[in-house]
Amino acid sequence: MPSGPTRVIDSTPRGKAVFEGTGKWPSRMARGTEGDPDNVAPLVVYLASDAASGVNGQVFHVYGYGFTLLEQPHAVRSIRAESRWDPEKLASVFSKTLGENLKSPPHGAFGTALDKRPAEEWSEVDGFRFWRSPFEVE
C-alpha cells in the first residue's frame, strides 16, 4: 500500500488545483522529499529478492522514509445464500446482518501518525527507530 503523489494524482481535481495554485504538479513537487514515490522502491526490491522468500500475504504501507506492517483483515460477520445474490435481496437483509450497528473503524493513518506514540514504545535496532504495537501477540 504505497503512498505518494504519482502522475495519477496529477490527474485528479485535487492535483489540478495544486497545479493551478503553484504552477507545479504534485508528482514533480514530491521529488526528493518524504512524499517521493521513489521511496517505495527499496521495499519492492527487497520483496522481489530471495531474502524475502518467506514473506507472503502481508500488507505493508510505505510512506516517507518508513515502512509499516499492517494487521491482517479478519472476518467479523458473514451471510450466506443457497444461490447467487441480487442487489435487491442483499439490500433487504444488509441492515439486519452485515450492516447492523456498524462502527467506524479506528483511523490509524496507516502508520503515518506513529510519531505521536509514546517514546517508550520505540526502540533502536541497528541504528533505526523501531515501533512495535503493544497489542501485538508474540
C-alpha positions in Angstrom: 0.0 0.0 0.0 2.4 2.7 -1.1 1.6 6.4 -0.6 3.0 9.1 -2.7 1.9 11.7 -5.3 2.4 9.9 -8.6 1.3 11.2 -12.1 -2.1 9.5 -11.3 -2.6 12.1 -8.6 -1.8 14.9 -11.0 -5.0 14.0 -13.0 -7.3 14.3 -10.0 -9.3 17.5 -9.2 -7.0 18.0 -6.1 -3.9 17.5 -8.2 -5.1 20.0 -10.8 -5.9 22.5 -8.0 -2.3 22.2 -6.7 -1.1 22.9 -10.3 -3.3 25.9 -10.7 -2.2 27.3 -7.3 1.5 26.6 -7.6 2.3 26.0 -11.3 3.7 22.6 -10.4 2.2 19.2 -10.5 2.1 17.3 -7.2 4.3 14.5 -8.6 7.0 17.0 -9.5 6.8 18.7 -6.2 7.3 15.4 -4.3 10.6 14.5 -5.9 13.4 14.2 -3.4 11.0 14.6 -0.4 9.3 12.3 2.1 6.4 12.1 -0.4 8.5 10.9 -3.3 7.1 7.7 -4.7 10.6 6.5 -5.3 10.8 5.9 -1.5 8.7 2.7 -2.2 11.4 1.1 -4.4 13.6 -0.3 -1.6 10.7 -2.4 -0.2 9.7 -3.5 -3.7 13.3 -4.6 -4.4 13.6 -6.4 -1.1 10.2 -8.2 -1.5 11.3 -9.3 -5.0 14.6 -10.8 -3.7 15.4 -14.2 -2.4 16.0 -12.7 1.0 12.2 -12.2 1.3 11.2 -15.7 0.2 9.4 -16.3 3.5 7.3 -13.1 3.2 3.9 -13.8 1.8 0.4 -12.4 2.2 1.4 -9.4 4.2 0.2 -5.8 3.8 2.9 -3.1 4.1 2.3 0.6 4.0 5.1 2.8 2.7 5.2 6.5 3.4 8.1 8.8 3.6 11.2 7.1 4.9 9.3 4.4 6.8 7.6 1.1 6.3 4.7 -0.2 8.4 3.4 -3.8 8.6 -0.4 -3.6 8.8 -2.6 -6.0 10.7 -4.3 -8.7 8.6 -8.1 -8.3 7.9 -10.2 -10.9 9.7 -13.8 -11.9 9.3 -16.3 -10.5 11.8 -19.7 -11.2 10.1 -20.9 -13.3 7.2 -24.2 -14.1 5.5 -24.7 -17.0 3.1 -27.3 -17.9 0.5 -28.2 -21.0 -1.5 -27.8 -19.2 -4.8 -26.4 -16.0 -6.3 -27.3 -12.8 -4.6 -29.0 -10.0 -6.5 -28.7 -6.4 -5.3 -32.3 -6.2 -4.0 -32.0 -9.4 -2.0 -28.8 -8.1 -0.4 -30.3 -4.7 0.3 -33.3 -6.3 2.1 -31.1 -8.1 4.7 -27.9 -5.9 4.8 -29.0 -3.6 7.6 -30.1 -6.6 9.7 -26.9 -8.5 9.1 -23.6 -7.1 7.8 -24.7 -3.5 8.3 -26.2 -3.8 11.8 -24.7 -1.3 14.3 -21.6 -0.7 12.1 -18.9 1.3 13.9 -16.4 3.4 12.1 -13.0 1.7 12.2 -10.2 3.5 14.1 -8.2 5.6 11.8 -4.5 4.8 12.2 -3.4 6.7 9.1 -1.7 3.5 8.0 1.3 4.2 10.3 1.9 7.8 9.3 0.8 9.0 12.8 3.1 6.7 14.7 5.5 9.5 15.6 2.8 10.6 18.1 3.1 7.3 20.0 4.8 7.3 23.4 8.6 7.3 23.3 8.8 4.2 25.4 7.1 2.2 22.7 10.0 2.8 20.3 13.4 1.1 20.4 16.6 1.2 18.4 17.6 -1.6 16.1 20.8 -1.3 14.2 20.6 2.5 14.2 17.0 2.7 13.1 13.9 3.6 15.1 11.6 0.6 15.5 8.0 0.6 16.8 6.0 -2.5 17.7 2.4 -2.3 18.8 2.0 -3.0 22.5 -1.0 -5.2 21.5 0.9 -7.4 19.1 0.9 -11.1 20.2 4.3 -12.7 20.1 
